[in-house]
């Protein structure tokens, strides 16, 4: 074996270990979190999911262009074409109180006047308008609920894990109790209780979904903190005498939180689904508000003739399914990345 | 083992107390007059009477007094008649149902039970079968198809799925109508000659020897059962698949293969029973979860169970009725969860030792 004199550079080491280039994003997030982010954009399924979400984001942003409101200060009111009970077929002309015509209308449809692209639902409500502006409702409610439940979950979870003992016991029993009732039933009840107090709007449903939505996060974060607590760097911090609260907020939480954060942000799909379910059951927004559950609930009165009026179910239903599916596809990819058995592969 | 069961049972009263507190807390959003529906039928219009009612039932008393009265009711000093008291099964008066909440539940619950009992079998068996197929053909066609199914399945809101089913199988094909019974069948069921044994229509119709009624009830239940099942299939598929994949990697599976056992026996006799341990918990919770799933399913299919009654009451803001249902549901779920936990401890020794 020939001796090689040390040269002072790393080329030999680099050849033998084959160093990876570490990008700026990876440095910022740390190797574990970086792997999560990258893994989410690797499979075809997750790319489809991402594209779907991007599409809905664009629709939400462009809502005033896609479906200009009659009254710009109250865009969430679905415009009605008269008050006829029966749904009108797709492509039928808009007779009463047309909304302003968007600039692309003539180029795309070749018509001078508005017509009902997806038909109208019960009571002359335009399905297309409801779907477009419903996208904004979906994102608004989804984000409010996800952020609030996540914050409450972090606070309860970390307090529980940090103090331990009796506090932990009490908080976790409260979590148990609140998880006893099926989520949708509990939310339905609270929304029904709150509606007379607050009035029909987005607020009762959002409050109800938040009240019964945070417990899962509290449990997960508590568990993550308890396991992160045992890591060596926490021990190291403790040894050099860092204050407990500082250890919790600067060392443990940032390291424990990321997977839950991503999971939570992907829960928007589920939240929107639950919100739509409440609207569908007739709880929440006033009639004619642009939200998908409400548009779908109009179909409940026309079940016998759905073969004729299929468009009042299919279009809003398809929209909701695609929206939720976008988030689920991303979430599925994420679960694969987070699965510890997958670590080190791919 | 005994220790574990005792510890688990000790939790029950605590959970019961918690759920009653939760529901009592939600009752506090109501005005005292609205809360009087807990005790009396007619909410009085006259202000004098209102005051009398509030005074009589202590609706302006401190919270702990009210809570106690809510639990045990109040006894009229003259007649000795008891009013209210959820511990005695009096959940108050249902404005939307036009009858006591407890009676409403008693009338509606058998229908829900009938539906969920029929849904349990397909949910568990089909779900597990799908998962085993996906794992055995790992990364093959069945696996990919299963994956697509589970993503599409979990993305489909029950009410959209239900409406589409109704559109296809009722409006278009006229095969499976919504509701509980056809008109002719309900005349038979309500007649004198039809004896009620269990209140579960599918079983009663068989006990009465009326096979036509049995078929009629099933015709009305197939779509709701399918709607209740498909989301659970997706979850079962996922859990069974990953648990099965994990098991197939174990050494004893390799040993079994090395012994020269046919692959069928390796999968169904050696691997599957062990993979089932984590699936059993899920099965328990699914049965419990079905009870929650009925709210939307029953509403879509106009099926007269407690879920639909709860949704109707909520839609008309009849809070006393809704909370009565919540309480009933909570009680059932607490008991069911304990049973699941204990059964699980029997199956998996790791649980009771931890």
Interface residues (C-beta under 8 A of the other chain):
Chain A: X45 X173 X174 X176 X177 X178 X180 X181 X182 X183 X184 X185 X186 X188 X189 X190 X191 X192 X193 X194 X195 X196 X197 X269 X273 X276 X277 X280 X281 X282 X283 X293 X296 X299 X300 X303 X304 X305 X306 X307 X308 X310 X313 X314 X317 X320 X321 X324 X325 X328 X329 X332 X341
Chain B: X11 X14 X15 X18 X19 X21 X22 X26 X29 X30 X147 X151 X152 X154 X155 X156 X157 X158 X159 X160 X163 X164 X166 X167 X170 X171 X172 X178 X246 X289 X291 X292 X293 X295 X296 X299 X300 X302 X310 X311 X313 X314 X315 X317 X319 X322 X323 X325 X326 X329 X330 X333 X334 X337
